[in-house]
Every structure is written in C-alpha cells, then in structure tokens.
C-alpha cells in the first residue's frame, strides 16, 4: 500500500489513486470505523461505519456517507478489527467513577474563600 | 463566437443531464448500500452541473431557463454524445462508463478553468473538485475489480471493450472547433481526446487490464449533431412523464 510520508508518524495518509487495487477478497466487506474532522486542528469524531474491501475504498465511501453534507476537512478510517476494547464482564471497573465527585473541579466550592482572601489582602496592602 | 460557445455549453450540459439521469436509475438497487449512496450522490452532482451550465446559457445568451432546456426540448435538440444515453445495463458497464466519461469530464473542466470565457472558467474551477472525487471513486473500484476474481476482471475488460467506441464519440468535433481554439475558449476536442487516452490508458494498464485499440476503430458519432440512439427518446419521455401529464401545473 502506497502511503504519503506524513509529518505525523502515527497516521498513514492514503494517496488514493496511487493504489493498485489490493482488495483482499478474504476480508471482503469488513467494516471500517469512520472519524470525521470538521476543521483543521479539531478532534476527529467517530460518526459510524462503512463496509469496504480496502482502506482506499473505505475512505471513498466514507466521503459520501459522512462527508457529503456540511463542512469536512478530513476523514479517518480504522479497520474495526483494529479497535481494542474492554469485555462486557470488565465494564464494572467503571461503576464507581460517577460517585467520586471529589475528583471533579466542580466539587470544590472554594470561590467564596478565594474572594475573601483577595479582599483581605487588598485591605492590608 | 457566441454560436460556438453555446454549442460547447449545450453538449456539456446535455451530457451531464443525461448521464446524471441514467446513473440515478441505480438509486435503491445499487450493489451495496455504500455504493448505492455514492453513485446516487454523484448522479445528483451531475444534474447540478447541468443546471449550472443551462444557467450560463440562460444568463449569458438569453436561452430559455434551465427547466425548459432540460425538460421541454425534443430529442434531436439535445447535443449529448450517444455514450451517455445507453441504458445502465449491468453494474460493470455503468461503472466503466462512469470511469471513462468522468475522466473526460475532469480533463475538460481542467482545461476550461483556463478558458477566456469567464463564466465557464469560474464554474470549471468549482466543479473540478467534485469530478476529482468521481474519478477517485471510479479508479478505486476499477482497480479493485480488476484485481479481484477472474469473473470481475473479465466483466470489466468486456465492458471496456464495448464502451470504447462510444467513449471516443465524446470527442466528436463541432463545426466551430477552430473558433473555440483560436479564441482560447477551449483547447478543442482533439487535444482533449489525446489527454484522455493517455490518462485512462495508464490507469487501465496499471490495473492489469488491456487498453482497447483506438486506431481504425469504429467511433459512434452523431450525438453532437442531434443524432441519437434509440434510447434517448424513451429516457426523455420517462423523465418528463409527470410534467407532460399537466404542463401548466404550478410547482
């Protein structure tokens, strides 16, 4: 697969058109997760999947399925089987997280004390 | 000069209009959801291109408005090439037609983005990027099918061989060809044809397919002069069926 040298070594930029048809018949119609980037610098947001027999075709389809309306700067596709995830049995590790409010900035209502401190400092200055 | 430019606009608009309609016949019955969606969306683009070109004819040359030009002309007033009129057939043919036709269109718009006729140059610059995607889609599928099963490869090759005579008809010259060239409105059909043969041949070749023979081959001409295949009139009849049922209806 011919890919452009990217400044970001983690990303492979597909030069669509330079490819020479390496469709894998065994993996015919696997799914690809599509991430949509609205503006340069903004995060790529997961928007859904496409079925395709190669990454080039996945990008080509993703353009029409997810990029034909509204603004798009770029799209990413990732083969679904390249995504790693927790098993449903292990999802209980997240159970208590919503209860740990002390880990959120909003939990600390310190504004009053900060204001009192600033006022005190001004008076003494 | 105006006659030559008008003729150029008409044939481009009619090509886009008719192939747009033909390709939209796949909507809902495409080989798979994503392909159905992409092909339909590109067909819609073509109708948009036709509309924009009819609009130039209307605004710059005082021709009728786009709806009238699209839906109320007789078949022999149309200047589309016969290639775009052919029924959609099997998907191999539709795909190969899309590949051959859209490369010609891309090169045409690329040349026209330098046109001395400003309204067309502006439109060409805008439309070019849309057709770039159309060729990207066509090339990707063509390459993959050519490298797929034996049946897929054979079907694409047959479709190429069948289409070649019609595709060469895209470049049928108009009587005012030299006028367009000398006034720098357009590079001319002959120059476009050479560019096109070079471009599609390199892709066909790289995909491991055989480029059909061009020399001494039969070329299907006539469309640019208003002579059409048996398939255009039924298409126009179907397309205007609702309009014809009540021509004075308000939309």
Interface residues (C-beta under 8 A of the other chain):
Chain A: X16 X17 X19 X20 X21 X22 X23 X25 X29 X50 X51 X52 X53 X54 X56 X57 X60 X61 X63 X64 X65 X68
Chain B: X32 X33 X34 X35 X37 X38 X41 X42 X133 X135 X136 X137 X139 X140 X141 X142 X143 X144 X145 X146 X147 X148 X149 X206 X207
